[in-house]
């Protein structure tokens, strides 16, 4: 479960990139070729950047969308190409798109950045955008388990998930639950092993996660919680208590890690490999000519504290904020994002406090998942110390929502909606202001009342 508690004011206000850019860059290299990279290329051109744009990718294929890999594992055999899904053609918009030439190193010079590539060459530029995404976490000793993060991963898993196949999924998070549901729907015999006390506990906590426990049995999936995996071999999974779970195929869905190992010591990284960035995606502790967006970035947010990567919506919307700030001419050393306020560098982010302006400048963390016959949306970042208020009764089989409030306060930090579309739009609007919304808890719990009726001004 994420911990969005805002950093101390000194950490939020004092942490900053080390230097400003004297002028707008004329050469930019984007490292990565996924959603965040594609949106960055499109946003740079939209913002008026007409300089030289180089893209370095690692998969050797055109950019595609990753959520369908799990949600539509078995009914969509071709990747969802972003040029079709979003109408943004990275290859067309870039001057030099090298989709099979991954970056292997970064060197920062006083007036440029230099990216080394797997071919042994170097790309020099005035600025770099790091958008290399994440890699599925692989656990030593689980070499016989598949993972799911790329189109190739999906193809390998799809070939083995057939009617009657015994599939064991390790991890009952977003991806594990989605795959379990689609596999069971085609007749696979599915067992899910979760080390924690409840499914989705890492995302929404054990109390709310436990409310999803019954969904697995409803679709014919066996869920085992508190199941500690000791090893994986060609015959299945061995648990720490000595129990063996036989399997024809094992999927390890135990999270992902920012793909930043190639950076070495070039930039300050958190223990998980993520790069801390300011509100405009400038890497903190580096020159403003270095930006990071998408899964690699832990973004500083006025409302939510430090927002971790891994949110699809962040990769979708963050690049517009980055591009507007990076392209803008920065002719005075004191000007720029840190002085201009939360809405600077974004034409809709005028800092007036209007809902849509704030939302554009400081996007709310957002997750959408279709799993086990249910539609889930999560806005904000729940914290373990928050109080949880339920809106609706999950035991009745109707739609419901969970609301997280700062302990003892009316401040709302997150909302999870389950099969309750009327709350989705309301939740997005609530998180549109500059500050976290404040709600009357008692009114918010009444499903007959719209969420806006609970808002405290």
TASUL-V437391 format. One record per run of one state. SS is the DSSP state (H for helix, E for strand, C for the rest). FROM is the first residue (numbers start at 1). LEN is the number of residues. Records with the same first field share a line. If there is no record, write none. Layout:
BEGIN
SS->FROM-LEN / FROM-LEN
END
This chain:
BEGIN
C->1-8 / 15-4 / 20-7 / 32-3 / 47-5 / 57-7 / 66-1 / 72-8 / 86-4 / 94-2 / 99-4 / 110-2 / 118-4 / 126-1 / 131-3 / 137-9 / 147-4 / 161-5 / 171-3 / 186-3 / 194-7 / 219-3 / 225-4 / 234-2 / 240-4 / 247-2 / 253-3 / 259-2 / 264-11 / 278-4 / 284-3 / 288-2 / 293-1 / 302-3 / 308-4 / 328-9 / 341-14 / 362-4 / 372-2 / 381-6 / 392-2 / 397-3 / 406-5 / 419-2 / 431-7 / 440-1 / 445-6 / 456-2
H->9-6 / 35-12 / 67-5 / 82-4 / 90-4 / 151-10 / 174-12 / 201-18 / 261-3 / 294-3 / 312-16 / 337-4 / 355-7 / 394-3 / 421-10 / 441-4 / 451-4
E->19-1 / 27-5 / 52-5 / 64-2 / 80-2 / 96-3 / 103-7 / 112-6 / 122-4 / 127-4 / 134-3 / 146-1 / 166-5 / 189-5 / 222-3 / 229-5 / 236-4 / 244-3 / 249-4 / 256-3 / 275-3 / 282-2 / 287-1 / 290-3 / 297-5 / 305-3 / 366-6 / 374-7 / 387-5 / 400-6 / 411-8 / 438-2 / 455-1
END
